[in-house]
Amino acid sequence: MTTYIMLANWTDQGVQHVKDSPRRLDLAKKALKDMDGEFKSFFLTMGDYDIVAVYEAPDDAVAARFNLQLGMLGNIRTHTLKAFPETAYREIIKSLD
């Protein structure tokens, strides 16, 4: 599984209906699970982003499809980072000439 870090901000629509956000999160978790992915962590944050989530997906195509589906709902805008765990990081650095 590949790890992704999702940084998200509520749209005007999303913040107007923020009380419905926990239900939307539950639906997002189910949608990702149906794609063989899984949320690992979810945070409400203060600062540049309203939400930070860490999730796993089988591949980049699944992650892209998941993010696009979230965006189509109109409640959040996302920025997603592909994350390399420490073991992969060490292998990548070790492979440098």
DSSP file (Angstrom, degrees, kcal/mol; ACC not computed):
  #  RESIDUE AA STRUCTURE BP1 BP2  ACC     N-H-->O    O-->H-N    N-H-->O    O-->H-N    TCO  KAPPA ALPHA  PHI   PSI    X-CA   Y-CA   Z-CA
    1    1 A M              0   0    0      0, 0.0     2,-0.4     0, 0.0    58,-0.1   0.000 360.0 360.0 360.0 144.7    0.0    0.0    0.0
    2    2 A T  E     -A   57   0A   0     55,-2.7    55,-2.2    82,-0.0     2,-0.4  -0.809 360.0-132.8-100.6 142.2    1.1    3.5   -0.7
    3    3 A T  E     -AB  56  83A   0     80,-0.7    80,-2.9    -2,-0.4     2,-0.4  -0.777  21.9-173.2 -98.2 139.2    0.7    6.3    1.8
    4    4 A Y  E     -AB  55  82A   0     51,-3.1    51,-2.5    -2,-0.4     2,-0.6  -0.974  16.1-148.4-129.8 143.7   -0.7    9.7    1.0
    5    5 A I  E     -AB  54  81A   0     76,-2.8    76,-2.9    -2,-0.4     2,-0.6  -0.965  16.9-159.2-112.3 120.4   -1.0   12.9    3.0
    6    6 A M  E     -AB  53  80A   0     47,-3.3    47,-2.5    -2,-0.6     2,-0.5  -0.886   6.6-167.5-105.7 123.9   -4.1   14.9    2.1
    7    7 A L  E     -AB  52  79A   0     72,-3.5    72,-2.6    -2,-0.6     2,-0.4  -0.939  20.5-179.7-105.3 128.0   -4.2   18.6    2.9
    8    8 A A  E     -AB  51  78A   0     43,-2.7    43,-2.2    -2,-0.5    42,-1.6  -0.956  22.5-163.7-136.9 149.7   -7.7   20.0    2.5
    9    9 A N  E     - B   0  77A   0     68,-2.1    68,-2.4    -2,-0.4     2,-0.2  -0.982  30.6-114.3-125.4 141.8   -9.6   23.3    2.9
   10   10 A W  E     - B   0  76A   0     -2,-0.4    66,-0.3    66,-0.2     2,-0.1  -0.497  27.4-135.9 -69.8 142.0  -13.3   23.6    3.1
   11   11 A T     >  -     0   0    0     64,-2.2     4,-2.5    -2,-0.2     5,-0.3  -0.325  36.3 -93.5 -80.0 175.5  -15.0   25.4    0.2
   12   12 A D  H  > S+     0   0    0      1,-0.2     4,-2.0     2,-0.2     5,-0.1   0.922 131.4  49.4 -57.3 -42.7  -17.7   28.0    0.9
   13   13 A Q  H  > S+     0   0    0     61,-0.3     4,-1.2     1,-0.2    -1,-0.2   0.921 110.2  50.6 -61.3 -44.9  -20.2   25.2    0.5
   14   14 A G  H  4 S+     0   0    0     60,-0.5    -2,-0.2     1,-0.2    -1,-0.2   0.891 112.4  44.3 -63.6 -41.4  -18.3   22.9    2.8
   15   15 A V  H >< S+     0   0    0     -4,-2.5     3,-1.4     1,-0.2    -1,-0.2   0.827 107.1  59.4 -76.1 -29.8  -18.0   25.5    5.6
   16   16 A Q  H 3< S+     0   0    0     -4,-2.0    -1,-0.2     1,-0.3    -2,-0.2   0.814 117.5  33.7 -63.6 -28.2  -21.6   26.6    5.3
   17   17 A H  T >< S+     0   0    0     -4,-1.2     3,-1.8    -3,-0.2    -1,-0.3  -0.174  78.8 134.0-116.9  37.4  -22.6   22.9    6.0
   18   18 A V  G X   +     0   0    0     -3,-1.4     3,-2.0     1,-0.3    -1,-0.1   0.782  62.9  67.7 -62.5 -28.3  -19.7   22.2    8.4
   19   19 A K  G 3  S+     0   0    0      1,-0.3    -1,-0.3    -3,-0.2     4,-0.2   0.741  98.8  53.3 -64.4 -19.7  -22.1   20.5   10.9
   20   20 A D  G <> S+     0   0    0     -3,-1.8     4,-1.9    -6,-0.2     3,-0.4   0.443  81.6  99.0 -90.1  -1.7  -22.5   17.8    8.3
   21   21 A S  H <> S+     0   0    0     -3,-2.0     4,-2.6     1,-0.2     5,-0.2   0.861  75.0  55.7 -59.1 -41.2  -18.8   17.3    8.0
   22   22 A P  H  > S+     0   0    0      0, 0.0     4,-2.1     0, 0.0    -1,-0.2   0.897 109.2  48.3 -60.6 -36.9  -18.5   14.2   10.4
   23   23 A R  H  > S+     0   0    0     -3,-0.4     4,-2.1    -4,-0.2    -2,-0.2   0.902 110.9  50.8 -66.9 -39.7  -21.1   12.4    8.2
   24   24 A R  H  X S+     0   0    0     -4,-1.9     4,-2.4     2,-0.2    -1,-0.2   0.886 108.1  52.9 -64.8 -37.9  -19.2   13.4    5.1
   25   25 A L  H  X S+     0   0    0     -4,-2.6     4,-2.7     2,-0.2    -1,-0.2   0.924 107.7  51.2 -62.1 -43.9  -16.0   12.0    6.7
   26   26 A D  H  X S+     0   0    0     -4,-2.1     4,-2.0     1,-0.2    -2,-0.2   0.903 110.9  48.4 -59.9 -40.7  -17.7    8.7    7.3
   27   27 A L  H  X S+     0   0    0     -4,-2.1     4,-2.6     2,-0.2    -1,-0.2   0.887 110.8  50.9 -66.8 -38.2  -18.9    8.5    3.7
   28   28 A A  H  X S+     0   0    0     -4,-2.4     4,-2.6     2,-0.2     5,-0.2   0.912 109.0  51.3 -65.0 -41.8  -15.3    9.3    2.5
   29   29 A K  H  X S+     0   0    0     -4,-2.7     4,-2.3     1,-0.2    -2,-0.2   0.911 112.1  46.7 -60.3 -42.1  -13.9    6.6    4.7
   30   30 A K  H  X S+     0   0    0     -4,-2.0     4,-2.5     2,-0.2    -2,-0.2   0.920 111.1  51.4 -66.3 -43.3  -16.4    4.1    3.3
   31   31 A A  H  X S+     0   0    0     -4,-2.6     4,-0.7     1,-0.2    -2,-0.2   0.919 112.3  46.3 -60.3 -43.9  -15.6    5.2   -0.3
   32   32 A L  H ><>S+     0   0    0     -4,-2.6     5,-2.8     1,-0.2     3,-0.8   0.903 111.2  51.8 -66.5 -40.4  -11.9    4.8    0.2
   33   33 A K  H ><5S+     0   0    0     -4,-2.3     3,-2.0     1,-0.3    -2,-0.2   0.893 104.3  57.1 -62.6 -38.8  -12.5    1.4    1.9
   34   34 A D  H 3<5S+     0   0    0     -4,-2.5    -1,-0.3     1,-0.3    -2,-0.2   0.717 105.4  52.1 -63.9 -19.9  -14.5    0.3   -1.1
   35   35 A M  T <<5S-     0   0    0     -3,-0.8    -1,-0.3    -4,-0.7    -2,-0.2   0.185 127.0-103.1 -97.9  14.7  -11.5    1.1   -3.3
   36   36 A D  T < 5S+     0   0    0     -3,-2.0    -3,-0.2     1,-0.3     2,-0.2   0.749  86.5 118.2  68.5  26.5   -9.3   -1.1   -1.0
   37   37 A G      < -     0   0    0     -5,-2.8     2,-0.3    20,-0.1    -1,-0.3  -0.561  47.1-152.8-111.0-179.4   -7.8    1.9    0.8
   38   38 A E  E     -C   56   0A   0     18,-2.4    18,-3.0    -2,-0.2     2,-0.3  -0.960  18.2-123.0-158.9 135.5   -7.9    3.1    4.4
   39   39 A F  E     -C   55   0A   0     -2,-0.3    16,-0.3    16,-0.2     3,-0.1  -0.637  23.9-179.1 -72.5 134.2   -7.7    6.2    6.4
   40   40 A K  E     +     0   0A   0     14,-3.5     2,-0.3     1,-0.4    15,-0.2   0.758  67.1   1.9-101.7 -38.5   -4.8    6.0    9.0
   41   41 A S  E     -C   54   0A   0     13,-1.9    13,-2.4     2,-0.0    -1,-0.4  -0.991  56.6-167.7-149.4 151.1   -5.2    9.4   10.6
   42   42 A F  E     -C   53   0A   0     -2,-0.3     2,-0.4    11,-0.2    11,-0.2  -0.988  11.4-177.9-142.7 132.5   -7.6   12.4   10.4
   43   43 A F  E     -C   52   0A   0      9,-2.5     9,-2.2    -2,-0.3     2,-0.5  -0.995  26.1-143.3-135.2 135.5   -7.0   15.8   12.0
   44   44 A L  E     -C   51   0A   0     -2,-0.4     2,-0.3     7,-0.2     7,-0.2  -0.853  40.7-169.4 -83.5 128.7   -8.9   19.1   12.2
   45   45 A T        -     0   0    0      5,-2.6     2,-0.4    -2,-0.5    -2,-0.0  -0.837  24.3-139.0-126.8 160.2   -6.2   21.7   11.9
   46   46 A M        +     0   0    0     -2,-0.3     2,-0.4     2,-0.0     3,-0.1  -0.941  69.3  41.0-114.4 140.1   -5.6   25.4   12.4
   47   47 A G  S    S-     0   0    0     -2,-0.4    -2,-0.1     1,-0.1     0, 0.0  -0.981 117.1  -9.4 128.6-140.9   -3.5   27.3   10.0
   48   48 A D  S    S+     0   0    0     -2,-0.4     2,-0.4     2,-0.0    -1,-0.1   0.749 128.2  44.4 -69.3 -23.7   -3.2   27.1    6.2
   49   49 A Y        -     0   0    0      1,-0.1   -40,-0.2    -3,-0.1     3,-0.1  -0.939  60.5-155.4-126.2 145.9   -5.3   23.9    6.0
   50   50 A D  S    S+     0   0    0    -42,-1.6    -5,-2.6    -2,-0.4     2,-0.4   0.778  84.4  26.3 -83.9 -30.2   -8.6   22.9    7.7
   51   51 A I  E     -AC   8  44A   0    -43,-2.2   -43,-2.7    -7,-0.2     2,-0.4  -0.992  56.5-171.7-139.0 139.4   -8.0   19.2    7.5
   52   52 A V  E     +AC   7  43A   0     -9,-2.2    -9,-2.5    -2,-0.4     2,-0.4  -0.996  16.8 176.2-128.4 127.5   -5.0   16.9    7.3
   53   53 A A  E     -AC   6  42A   0    -47,-2.5   -47,-3.3    -2,-0.4     2,-0.5  -0.975  19.9-153.7-131.5 145.7   -5.5   13.2    6.7
   54   54 A V  E     +AC   5  41A   0    -13,-2.4   -14,-3.5    -2,-0.4   -13,-1.9  -0.980  28.2 163.6-115.8 126.4   -3.2   10.3    6.2
   55   55 A Y  E     -AC   4  39A   0    -51,-2.5   -51,-3.1    -2,-0.5     2,-0.4  -0.946  29.7-133.8-140.4 162.5   -4.5    7.4    4.1
   56   56 A E  E     +AC   3  38A   0    -18,-3.0   -18,-2.4    -2,-0.3   -53,-0.2  -0.916  22.1 176.4-115.7 144.5   -3.3    4.4    2.2
   57   57 A A  E     -A    2   0A   0    -55,-2.2   -55,-2.7    -2,-0.4   -20,-0.1  -0.967  40.6-114.4-141.3 155.9   -4.4    3.3   -1.2
   58   58 A P  S    S-     0   0    0      0, 0.0     2,-0.3     0, 0.0   -55,-0.1   0.824  90.4 -19.7 -61.9 -31.6   -3.3    0.5   -3.5
   59   59 A D  S  > S-     0   0    0    -57,-0.1     4,-1.9   -58,-0.1     3,-0.2  -0.964  73.5 -85.3-164.9 176.2   -1.8    2.8   -6.1
   60   60 A D  H  > S+     0   0    0     -2,-0.3     4,-2.7     1,-0.2     5,-0.2   0.834 120.0  58.3 -63.6 -34.6   -1.7    6.4   -7.5
   61   61 A A  H  > S+     0   0    0      2,-0.2     4,-2.5     1,-0.2    -1,-0.2   0.910 107.4  46.8 -64.6 -41.2   -4.7    5.8   -9.7
   62   62 A V  H  > S+     0   0    0      2,-0.2     4,-2.7     1,-0.2    -1,-0.2   0.924 112.6  50.1 -65.6 -43.5   -6.9    4.9   -6.8
   63   63 A A  H  X S+     0   0    0     -4,-1.9     4,-2.5     2,-0.2    -2,-0.2   0.915 112.0  48.0 -61.3 -42.9   -5.7    7.9   -4.8
   64   64 A A  H  X S+     0   0    0     -4,-2.7     4,-2.6     2,-0.2    -2,-0.2   0.926 112.1  48.8 -63.3 -45.3   -6.4   10.2   -7.8
   65   65 A R  H  X S+     0   0    0     -4,-2.5     4,-2.4     2,-0.2    -2,-0.2   0.913 111.7  50.0 -61.0 -42.8   -9.9    8.7   -8.2
   66   66 A F  H  X S+     0   0    0     -4,-2.7     4,-2.2     2,-0.2    -2,-0.2   0.939 112.3  46.6 -61.9 -47.8  -10.6    9.1   -4.5
   67   67 A N  H  X S+     0   0    0     -4,-2.5     4,-2.5     1,-0.2    -2,-0.2   0.891 112.1  50.8 -63.3 -39.5   -9.4   12.8   -4.5
   68   68 A L  H  X S+     0   0    0     -4,-2.6     4,-2.3     2,-0.2    -1,-0.2   0.904 108.6  51.8 -64.9 -40.5  -11.4   13.6   -7.6
   69   69 A Q  H  X S+     0   0    0     -4,-2.4     4,-0.8     2,-0.2    -2,-0.2   0.910 110.6  48.5 -62.6 -41.1  -14.6   12.0   -6.1
   70   70 A L  H ><>S+     0   0    0     -4,-2.2     3,-1.0     1,-0.2     5,-0.6   0.941 112.0  49.3 -62.2 -46.1  -14.1   14.2   -3.0
   71   71 A G  H ><5S+     0   0    0     -4,-2.5     3,-1.4     1,-0.3    -2,-0.2   0.854 102.3  61.5 -61.9 -36.3  -13.6   17.3   -5.1
   72   72 A M  H 3<5S+     0   0    0     -4,-2.3    -1,-0.3     1,-0.3    -2,-0.2   0.754  94.1  64.1 -63.3 -24.2  -16.7   16.6   -7.2
   73   73 A L  T <<5S-     0   0    0     -3,-1.0    -1,-0.3    -4,-0.8    -2,-0.2   0.719 101.8-136.1 -73.8 -20.4  -18.8   16.8   -4.0
   74   74 A G  T < 5S+     0   0    0     -3,-1.4   -60,-0.5    -4,-0.5   -61,-0.3   0.548  75.0 103.2  83.8   8.3  -17.8   20.5   -3.7
   75   75 A N  S   <S+     0   0    0     -5,-0.6   -64,-2.2     1,-0.2     2,-0.3   0.732  82.2  21.4 -97.2 -24.3  -17.1   20.6    0.0
   76   76 A I  E     -B   10   0A   0     -6,-0.4     2,-0.4   -66,-0.3    -2,-0.3  -0.965  57.5-144.0-140.4 157.5  -13.3   20.5    0.1
   77   77 A R  E     -B    9   0A   0    -68,-2.4   -68,-2.1    -2,-0.3     2,-0.3  -0.979  30.7-154.6-116.0 135.7  -10.3   21.3   -2.1
   78   78 A T  E     -B    8   0A   0     -2,-0.4     2,-0.4   -70,-0.2   -70,-0.2  -0.801  23.7-167.3-118.2 154.1   -7.4   19.0   -1.6
   79   79 A H  E     -B    7   0A   0    -72,-2.6   -72,-3.5    -2,-0.3     2,-0.4  -0.989  24.2-161.8-129.1 124.1   -3.6   18.9   -2.1
   80   80 A T  E     -B    6   0A   0     -2,-0.4     2,-0.4   -74,-0.2   -74,-0.2  -0.916   8.4-163.0-119.3 137.1   -2.2   15.4   -1.8
   81   81 A L  E     -B    5   0A   0    -76,-2.9   -76,-2.8    -2,-0.4     2,-0.5  -0.936  19.2-132.5-114.5 134.1    1.3   14.3   -1.2
   82   82 A K  E     -B    4   0A   0     -2,-0.4     2,-0.4   -78,-0.2   -78,-0.2  -0.762  30.1-150.4 -82.8 128.2    2.7   10.9   -1.9
   83   83 A A  E     -B    3   0A   0    -80,-2.9   -80,-0.7    -2,-0.5    -2,-0.0  -0.837   9.8-153.8-109.3 137.9    4.6    9.8    1.2
   84   84 A F        -     0   0    0     -2,-0.4   -82,-0.0   -82,-0.1     5,-0.0  -0.932  22.5-128.7-106.5 124.9    7.6    7.5    1.4
   85   85 A P     >  -     0   0    0      0, 0.0     4,-2.7     0, 0.0     3,-0.3  -0.176  33.0 -95.9 -67.1 168.2    8.1    5.6    4.7
   86   86 A E  H  > S+     0   0    0      1,-0.2     4,-2.7     2,-0.2     5,-0.2   0.861 123.3  54.6 -56.1 -40.4   11.5    5.7    6.4
   87   87 A T  H  > S+     0   0    0      1,-0.2     4,-2.0     2,-0.2    -1,-0.2   0.925 111.7  44.3 -62.2 -42.6   12.6    2.4    4.9
   88   88 A A  H  > S+     0   0    0     -3,-0.3     4,-2.8     2,-0.2    -2,-0.2   0.909 111.5  54.4 -66.7 -40.9   11.9    3.7    1.4
   89   89 A Y  H  X S+     0   0    0     -4,-2.7     4,-2.6     1,-0.2     5,-0.2   0.933 108.9  48.1 -55.6 -47.5   13.6    7.0    2.2
   90   90 A R  H  X S+     0   0    0     -4,-2.7     4,-2.4     1,-0.2    -1,-0.2   0.885 111.9  49.5 -63.7 -39.2   16.7    5.2    3.4
   91   91 A E  H  X S+     0   0    0     -4,-2.0     4,-1.6    -5,-0.2    -1,-0.2   0.906 111.2  49.8 -65.2 -41.7   16.8    3.0    0.2
   92   92 A I  H  < S+     0   0    0     -4,-2.8     4,-0.4     2,-0.2    -2,-0.2   0.938 114.1  44.0 -63.4 -46.7   16.4    6.1   -2.0
   93   93 A I  H >< S+     0   0    0     -4,-2.6     3,-1.4     1,-0.2    -2,-0.2   0.906 111.4  54.4 -64.6 -41.2   19.2    8.0   -0.3
   94   94 A K  H 3< S+     0   0    0     -4,-2.4    -1,-0.2     1,-0.3    -2,-0.2   0.812 102.6  58.8 -62.4 -30.3   21.4    4.9   -0.3
   95   95 A S  T 3< S+     0   0    0     -4,-1.6    -1,-0.3    -3,-0.2    -2,-0.2   0.558  80.8 110.5 -78.9  -7.6   21.0    4.6   -4.1
   96   96 A L    <         0   0    0     -3,-1.4    -3,-0.0    -4,-0.4    -4,-0.0  -0.408 360.0 360.0 -69.2 143.1   22.4    8.0   -4.8
   97   97 A D              0   0    0     -2,-0.1    -1,-0.1     0, 0.0    -3,-0.1   0.441 360.0 360.0 -84.2 360.0   25.7    8.1   -6.5
